[in-house]
């Protein structure tokens, strides 16, 4: 029986690879100027002998044939084959091309070549390429990594590495050789475009093989691939009522939840426009901000304590039984119904909450734990309900899987390690450029991962160096890789090419939203701003017109945190004194409900002598590790404008029994 869940699964497989190229669908209206013509016949490519880079095995070319122009696509030479052991590839070479490479990433567990995602590149005259990620299967099938006792999958271990990083590297370099053979010269420039797992692939390329591409589009990336299914099953267990103190969240109540979230959070940025610009600025508390059921009698217009507890756990993120924080949570904003992979639906369906009893909300997650998370242990019969948040994190670390597939740390910081950071520096040194984007309403891959990763790069490399080659765009209201209530129809590729080839650094990029009468959504345009800038309304004109918004930096705040030493394990408080020196803003206009320090929400705020002093609880700190010099970042809004600042303190102690505290497990040394 084909359920709504099944349709979502199918549409996700088809559409995720396409999302990184949204906005380019009209590219055919401007035909490319031919800059490359073949110097040989397409069929003769089969006579060439190519070898893979790592093992020196011969590449098998299974076909090379001309495909006639049709349906707006130009004539091209279609080259297919296999790189050892099971990396299937496809390279499409336009007869009238521009001698540039357009490589497309995959989605989920890959398993097939994203040919539809190659269309925008072909329309622009690019030679396009992609692979199956090193194995054949479906987007939700992780069994390629299974060491089947019957010996039917002898390459299972190599397939994990091919999925993790090798398939893109090998296929991209083979594509360049084929381009050189066909056109007589190597490609002028090479670009990567990917979303979801494809976004992770793009970052892996920049980190591991910084000379493969000149420009990379990193969309909604599962940066730490390990973390996405881990968080997904935390959400799934919470929404199914399997975690202590929780009860199942009925799908029918998602609209009630969305109404409560948007009632509190929509106007935090000073403009009620049906969007939450930055969920970090809204301190929505399900325990207090959702309608409680009288006498705990469940009803359609209220939430029981156990249901509210489940929702809070989803927002807070995974923790173990002693309250040690394990991984980032799900931001507010995705509860709302919006256009997505399976039509108009809540962003929580198919990632947080399942519409099919007995299945997890995150349908992609179980196979990771069946076949990869606990290597060498594997079990096709493993159940998603059995993931143990006390003992299983250590098993994941000792399996070594994080070093093979993750582009960032699998922890609450989601930061690059020393080797990954060194790769990014080499990518910058050779002139490479990255545009990364992520929807703030993404519930499949938490956008907190992108903001944390980028902040870590900023902290390590500095603002000037980072922004000279790497820009992050956070899209309000956008679901995973697209859709949602935000302006998610965006051309990311053209600004990347202009940056690489014309040295035009991207600033604001206009996003669009189509009208959706069924959801009462108007047609809208809005500027997308390079992080940490935000789109500020001018105060006049339509809020559906991008010309009435400008990208502005958060107001810089001077912050002093006291006491200078904080100790985990104490049930104490600390204070942050905030002063504003820009734009004539008064601290008396600071909205205390938006103020956070080190992830902890302010419990009160006072104004005296030109200072705003906010009080926080030590146990509410998020992702803060002990150290002699720990930077605590402060965020908030004054009027309709965001502000940001930081101070450095000493932090003593270790894991505090709190739902918001970092838990660190010893990890293998990375070499």
PyMOL commands that set and color helices and strands:
alter all, ss='L'
color gray80, all
select helices_A, chain A and resi 4-19+27-29+43-47+115-123+143-145+156-183+197-208+225-239+251-269+279-281+286-289+294-296+305-316+365-371+384-386+392-399+401-405+418-429+447-461+463-467+493-502+517-519+546-548+587-589+592-594+618-620
alter helices_A, ss='H'
color red, helices_A
select strands_A, chain A and resi 60-67+76-83+87-94+101-104+127-131+190-195+215-219+324-325+337-340+343-346+433-439+470-475+489-490+509-513+524-528+534-537+549-552+555-562+565-567+573-580+596-597+600-601+604-608+611-617+627-638+641-652+661-662
alter strands_A, ss='S'
color yellow, strands_A
deselect
rebuild
show_as cartoon
